[in-house]
Amino acid sequence: MAKKNVILVKLESTADTGFFYVKKRNPRKQTEKLAFKKYDPVVRKHVDFKETKLK
C-alpha cells in the first residue's frame, strides 16, 4: 500500500498563548517548515505561527 501524500502539522502561535491551527502539508513537494501570519484570538492580533509536530 502506498504512503500518504499529506501529513497534518500543527501551526503554533509565537505569542505563547497555546493557540494553534492544524494544516495539511505534502512533505514531498514542500520540504521546508510552514510559517504564516494568522489571527490569534487570545491576544486579538495577527501574529506569526510556526510549524510544530502534531502529537
C-alpha positions as CSV (number, residue, x, y, z in Angstrom):
1,M,0.0,0.0,0.0
2,A,1.2,3.5,-0.9
3,K,2.3,6.1,1.7
4,K,0.0,9.1,2.3
5,N,0.8,12.2,0.3
6,V,-0.2,14.6,3.0
7,I,0.6,14.9,6.7
8,L,-1.1,17.0,9.4
9,V,1.0,19.6,11.1
10,K,0.3,22.0,13.9
11,L,0.8,25.7,13.5
12,E,1.5,27.1,16.9
13,S,1.4,30.8,17.9
14,T,4.6,32.5,18.6
15,A,2.8,34.7,21.2
16,D,2.9,31.8,23.7
17,T,-0.9,31.7,24.1
18,G,-1.2,28.0,23.4
19,F,-3.5,28.6,20.4
20,F,-2.9,26.6,17.2
21,Y,-4.2,25.8,13.8
22,V,-4.0,22.4,12.1
23,K,-3.0,22.3,8.4
24,K,-2.2,19.7,5.8
25,R,1.2,19.6,4.1
26,N,2.7,17.5,1.4
27,P,6.2,16.7,2.6
28,R,7.4,15.6,-0.8
29,K,6.6,18.8,-2.5
30,Q,7.1,21.3,0.3
31,T,10.2,20.3,2.3
32,E,10.6,23.5,4.4
33,K,8.6,24.1,7.5
34,L,5.5,26.3,7.3
35,A,5.3,29.8,8.8
36,F,2.2,32.0,8.4
37,K,1.0,35.3,9.9
38,K,-2.5,34.5,11.1
39,Y,-5.0,35.7,13.7
40,D,-4.6,34.7,17.3
41,P,-8.0,35.3,19.1
42,V,-6.4,35.1,22.6
43,V,-4.3,38.2,22.1
44,R,-6.7,39.5,19.4
45,K,-3.9,40.3,16.9
46,H,-2.2,38.8,13.8
47,V,1.0,37.0,14.9
48,D,3.4,34.5,13.4
49,F,2.5,30.9,13.5
50,K,5.3,28.3,13.1
51,E,5.0,24.6,12.3
52,T,5.5,22.0,15.1
53,K,4.7,18.3,15.3
54,L,1.1,17.2,15.8
55,K,1.0,14.7,18.7
